[in-house]
Amino acid sequence: TPADQEFAHLLAERSGGNPLFIGALLDHLLDASLVCRHGAGWRPTATAAALRVALPRTVAQAVEARIQRLAVPAQRLLEAASVAGPVFASVVVAEAAGMSCAAFDEICDALACNGQFIRHAGNLQLPSGSTWPGYRFRHALISQVFYERQGPTRRSASHRTIAGCLERLYPSGQRDEIAAELCRHFSDAQFWDDALDCMRIALQV
C-alpha cells in the first residue's frame, strides 16, 4: 500500500539502510505502538508525521548505546574525528584527540576492521609528499551523534586545534584545496578574521 511504501522509504532514509539502525528503530516504534507486526513484516499504525518525529531521536539513541560500550580513548578519538569531518586522518586529528598518531591509527584500524563506526578511506597525501591512512564514518548520522555529544567549548577547541594542524601541513600558498575546510574550522572556533581570510582564498579558486 502507499502507506507501507512511505514507511519503508522513511526507514531507509533515516537508517541509511544500516541493519542495526533499522532494528533499533523498529524496536522503538513497536514499544511506542507506532508500528505493528504484519505477517513476516511490519506496518505503521501512526501517520508519517508522527514517525518522522520519533525516528531521529531513536537513531541517536541506538548509536549512543553503542558508543557507551567503547573504551574511553576510542570515544575521545571519534569525537575529535567528528569535528574534522566525514573523512579524517591521524595527522590532522590526533592532537585534538590528545594522542599520538600511532595510537590514533591503531584504534582506527581496530574499529574499521571490526566494522565499528568507521571504515578505511584510502590515503591522505600532503604537500610534503607524505601519505597517511584515511578513515571515513560509516554514516553521517554516526558522525553527528559523536559531534553533538560534546559541549560547545570542547568542540570549539578541537576546531581550533585541527585548523592549526592543517595550517602546519599545508604551507601558505598551498591551501587552495583546503581553504573552505579551514574557513569552517576557524568559524566554528570563532576566529573570525582567520575564517574571512580563508573564505577569500576559497572564493578565488
C-alpha positions as CSV (number, residue, x, y, z in Angstrom):
1,T,0.0,0.0,0.0
2,P,1.1,3.6,-0.3
3,A,1.4,3.9,3.5
4,D,3.6,0.8,3.7
5,Q,5.8,2.2,0.9
6,E,6.1,5.5,2.6
7,F,7.0,3.8,5.8
8,A,9.7,1.7,4.1
9,H,11.1,4.8,2.4
10,L,11.2,6.6,5.7
11,L,13.1,3.8,7.4
12,A,15.6,3.6,4.6
13,E,16.1,7.4,4.6
14,R,16.6,7.6,8.4
15,S,18.7,4.5,8.8
16,G,20.8,4.7,5.7
17,G,20.0,1.1,5.1
18,N,22.1,0.1,8.2
19,P,20.5,-3.1,9.6
20,L,21.5,-2.1,13.2
21,F,19.7,1.3,12.8
22,I,16.6,-0.4,11.2
23,G,16.4,-2.9,14.0
24,A,16.7,-0.2,16.7
25,L,14.2,2.0,15.0
26,L,11.6,-0.8,14.6
27,D,12.0,-1.9,18.3
28,H,11.4,1.6,19.5
29,L,8.5,2.2,17.2
30,L,7.0,-1.1,18.3
31,D,7.4,-0.2,22.0
32,A,5.7,3.2,21.2
33,S,2.8,1.4,19.4
34,L,3.7,3.3,16.2
35,V,4.1,0.0,14.2
36,C,2.8,-3.5,14.4
37,R,3.9,-6.8,13.1
38,H,2.1,-7.8,9.9
39,G,2.8,-11.3,8.7
40,A,6.6,-11.5,8.1
41,G,6.9,-7.7,8.1
42,W,5.9,-4.5,9.7
43,R,3.1,-2.0,9.2
44,P,2.8,1.6,10.6
45,T,0.0,2.4,12.9
46,A,0.7,6.1,13.0
47,T,0.9,8.9,10.5
48,A,4.2,9.6,8.6
49,A,4.4,12.9,10.5
50,A,4.4,11.1,13.9
51,L,7.0,8.6,12.7
52,R,9.3,11.4,11.4
53,V,9.2,13.0,14.9
54,A,10.1,9.7,16.6
55,L,12.8,8.4,14.3
56,P,15.7,10.9,14.5
57,R,15.9,10.6,18.3
58,T,15.7,6.8,18.1
59,V,18.7,6.6,15.7
60,A,20.7,8.8,18.0
61,Q,19.9,6.6,21.0
62,A,20.8,3.5,19.1
63,V,24.2,5.0,18.2
64,E,24.7,6.3,21.7
65,A,24.2,2.9,23.2
66,R,26.9,1.5,21.1
67,I,29.2,4.4,21.8
68,Q,29.0,3.9,25.6
69,R,30.3,0.4,25.1
70,L,33.5,1.8,23.6
71,A,36.7,2.3,25.6
72,V,37.1,6.0,26.6
73,P,40.1,6.6,24.3
74,A,38.1,5.4,21.3
75,Q,35.2,7.6,22.3
76,R,37.5,10.6,22.6
77,L,39.1,9.8,19.2
78,L,35.8,9.6,17.3
79,E,34.5,12.7,18.9
80,A,37.6,14.6,17.7
81,A,37.2,12.9,14.3
82,S,33.6,14.1,14.0
83,V,34.9,17.7,14.3
84,A,37.3,17.1,11.5
85,G,34.5,15.9,9.1
86,P,33.3,12.7,7.5
87,V,36.8,11.8,6.3
88,F,39.8,12.2,8.6
89,A,43.4,11.2,9.2
90,S,45.5,10.9,12.4
91,V,48.0,13.6,11.2
92,V,45.1,16.1,11.3
93,V,43.1,14.9,14.2
94,A,45.4,13.0,16.7
95,E,46.4,16.2,18.5
96,A,42.8,17.2,19.1
97,A,42.1,13.7,20.4
98,G,45.1,14.0,22.8
99,M,47.0,11.1,21.5
100,S,49.9,10.2,19.2
101,C,49.3,9.5,15.5
102,A,50.4,5.8,16.1
103,A,47.9,5.3,18.9
104,F,45.2,7.0,16.8
105,D,45.8,4.8,13.8
106,E,45.9,1.7,15.9
107,I,42.5,2.4,17.4
108,C,41.1,3.4,14.0
109,D,42.4,0.2,12.3
110,A,40.8,-2.0,15.0
111,L,37.4,-0.1,14.7
112,A,37.4,-0.3,10.9
113,C,38.3,-4.0,10.8
114,N,35.5,-4.7,13.3
115,G,33.0,-2.7,11.3
116,Q,32.5,-0.3,14.2
117,F,31.5,3.3,13.3
118,I,34.2,3.9,10.6
119,R,35.9,2.3,7.6
120,H,39.1,2.7,5.7
121,A,39.1,5.6,3.2
122,G,42.3,5.4,1.2
123,N,45.3,7.7,1.9
124,L,45.7,11.4,2.5
125,Q,48.6,12.8,0.6
126,L,50.1,16.0,1.9
127,P,52.1,18.8,0.1
128,S,55.2,17.4,1.7
129,G,54.7,14.1,-0.2
130,S,53.9,12.0,2.8
131,T,50.8,9.9,2.9
132,W,48.6,8.9,5.9
133,P,45.8,6.4,6.2
134,G,42.4,8.0,5.9
135,Y,39.2,6.9,7.6
136,R,35.5,7.7,7.0
137,F,32.4,7.5,9.2
138,R,30.2,4.7,8.1
139,H,27.2,7.0,8.1
140,A,26.6,10.8,8.6
141,L,24.3,10.1,11.5
142,I,27.2,8.4,13.4
143,S,29.4,11.5,12.9
144,Q,26.5,13.7,14.0
145,V,26.0,11.9,17.3
146,F,29.7,12.0,18.2
147,Y,29.8,15.7,17.4
148,E,26.7,16.6,19.4
149,R,27.6,14.6,22.5
150,Q,30.5,17.2,23.0
151,G,30.0,20.5,24.7
152,P,30.4,23.7,22.6
153,T,33.6,24.6,24.4
154,R,35.3,21.3,23.6
155,R,34.1,21.4,20.0
156,S,35.4,24.9,19.6
157,A,38.8,23.9,21.0
158,S,39.0,20.9,18.7
159,H,38.1,23.1,15.6
160,R,41.0,25.4,16.5
161,T,43.5,22.6,17.1
162,I,42.6,20.9,13.8
163,A,42.8,24.3,11.9
164,G,46.3,24.7,13.4
165,C,47.3,21.3,12.2
166,L,46.1,21.9,8.7
167,E,48.0,25.2,8.6
168,R,51.2,23.4,9.5
169,L,50.6,20.7,7.0
170,Y,49.6,23.0,4.1
171,P,52.1,25.9,3.8
172,S,50.8,29.3,2.9
173,G,50.3,29.4,-0.9
174,Q,49.2,25.7,-1.0
175,R,45.9,26.0,0.8
176,D,43.5,26.4,-2.1
177,E,42.1,22.9,-1.8
178,I,41.5,23.2,2.0
179,A,40.5,26.8,2.2
180,A,36.8,26.1,2.6
181,E,37.6,23.5,5.3
182,L,39.9,25.9,7.1
183,C,37.1,28.5,7.0
184,R,34.7,26.1,8.6
185,H,37.1,25.3,11.4
186,F,38.0,28.9,12.1
187,S,34.3,29.9,12.0
188,D,33.3,27.2,14.5
189,A,36.3,28.2,16.7
190,Q,35.1,31.9,16.4
191,F,38.4,33.0,14.9
192,W,36.5,35.3,12.5
193,D,39.5,37.1,10.9
194,D,41.2,33.8,10.0
195,A,37.9,32.5,8.7
196,L,37.5,35.5,6.5
197,D,41.0,35.2,5.1
198,C,40.3,31.5,4.2
199,M,37.0,32.4,2.6
200,R,38.7,34.9,0.3
201,I,41.1,32.1,-0.8
202,A,38.2,29.7,-1.3
203,L,36.3,32.2,-3.4
204,Q,39.3,32.7,-5.7
205,V,39.6,29.0,-6.5
